[in-house]
């Protein structure tokens, strides 16, 4: 069974920083693209940042220059360093990953974590 487990969320003051992590576990062969999404109350889930297996990244315009996504392929982990946080960054942050389960096949499956709450408030 494949699991994505996020950690590192919490309460931070405006202008502060926070780093959230996500680790993929289970019987897998490889993790392809990974990403972070967020969902604020009453809003749709939106892409925050995305990183390919080769390290190419892209970001939502609202977080460019403030957030940095990175990954550790040896640990099947992805991180999101969030700086200069704003109240509007408050949301549940979800990890997402495309996972190849079997070395004999190139098919991948998409998985979600259960989310970690990030609250930016004074």
Secondary structure, DSSP 8 states (H G I E B T S, - for coil): --EEEEE--EEE-TT--EEEEEEEESS-SEEEEEEEEEE-TTS--EEEEEE-TT--EEE-TTTTTTEEEEEETTTTEEEEEE-S--GGG-EEEEEEEEEE--TT---EEEEE---EEEEE--
